[in-house]
């Protein structure tokens, strides 16, 4: 069975990669701004979840761009939420 990535047009692949880059950068900036802050248990768990989603997105990117985009988006959304709750 062919991989999903194989059926994406070059334009679609570029759009996925740009969105993944944007979401991963946003999540990374949020995590960096939280460095050194005291986080409660739930916030620490979510911080680690963001890191996991980011790693999974990076790994998935090689074989499944739609999945990688979904994971990068989840990392970004969770990171934004974490940043709001840690203010």
N, C-alpha and C positions, 0 to 999 in steps of 0.2 A: 504494500500500500504506500503511495507516495506521501511524503511529508507535506503538510499544509504550506510551508514556506515555498515549496517548489511551484505552487500554482499562483503565487502572488506576482503581480506585475512589478517591474522595477520601481514604478512610482509608488505602489502600495508598500513595498519593502522600505523605501526611503521614508515614507510617512510614518510607518511603524517605528523605524529607528529614531527618527526625530522626536516622536512622542515619548519613546522609552528614555532617550537622553534627557529630555526636559523633565520628566517625572522623577528619574533617578537623581538628577541634580537638585531638584526641589527638595526631595526627601533628605539628601545629604546635607544641604544647607540647614534644614530644620534640626537634624541630629547634631550638627556642629554647634548650633546656637544653644543646644541643651547641655553640651559638655560642661561639666563642673557644677551643674545645678543638682540640688537634692531632689530626687524623684521618689514618690511613694511606690509601693509595690506594684500597683496597677500600671503606673506610668513607666516603671522600669520594664515590666513585661511588654508593654506596647513598644518601648524603645527597641527591645530585642526583636520583636515581631517585624518592625520596620527593617531592621538589619537583615533578617531572614528573607523577607520579601525582596529586598534589593539583591541579595545574593542569588535567590531563585530566579529573579528576572534576568540577571546577568548570565546565569547558566542556561536558561531556557532560550535566550536570544539566539544561540547558535543553531537551534533546531526548530524552534516554534515561536515565530515573532508575535502572533496574536496572544499566546499565553504569556510571553515576556511582557507585552504591553499591559495586559491585565494585572500582572504582578507588580509592575512598576507603578501603575495607577494606584493600586492598593497601598503600596508603600508611601506614596505621596499623600494620599488622603489621610492615612493613619498618622503620618508625621505631622501634617498640618493640625490635626485634631490634638495630638499630643502637645504640640507647641502652644496651642490655645489653653489647654488645661494646666500647663506648667507655668503660666504667666503669673 
